[in-house]
Amino acid sequence: MSAWAELVSGLVFGVAMVVVACNYRDVAWRIHGYMSNTIGANRLLTPTTMRFVCGALATVSVVSVAFGLAGSE
């Protein structure tokens, strides 16, 4: 994958994780409901856990994109 495609995919992933972390349109609750109905992980995968994990993934992804941009020039 080219460098720009990798940066764009990292940025898109980071934005998607920020959307979950900020609970935009109750997406954390929707993921929690889906997971609890399909695999029964309702106590392990709470909406707060989803928001925390996605926030951490968003931070790592955005920092990775920032370092990729800084290193590409």
C-alpha positions, 0 to 999 in steps of 0.5 A, spaced: 500 500 500 502 506 498 504 511 503 498 516 502 493 510 502 496 508 508 495 515 511 488 516 509 486 509 511 489 511 518 485 517 518 479 514 516 479 509 522 481 514 527 475 518 525 471 512 526 473 511 532 472 518 535 465 517 533 464 511 537 468 514 543 464 520 543 458 516 542 455 520 536 448 517 534 448 512 540 453 508 536 456 505 542 450 503 545 448 500 538 455 496 538 453 494 545 446 491 543 449 488 537 454 484 541 450 482 547 444 479 542 449 475 538 455 473 542 452 474 549 458 479 551 453 484 555 457 484 561 464 485 558 462 489 552 459 495 556 458 502 552 463 505 557 468 500 555 466 501 548 467 508 548 474 507 552 477 502 547 475 506 541 478 512 544 484 509 545 484 506 538 483 513 535 488 516 539 493 511 537 491 512 530 491 519 529 498 519 533 500 514 528 498 518 522 501 524 525 508 521 525 507 518 518 506 525 515 512 528 519 516 522 517 514 523 509 517 529 508 
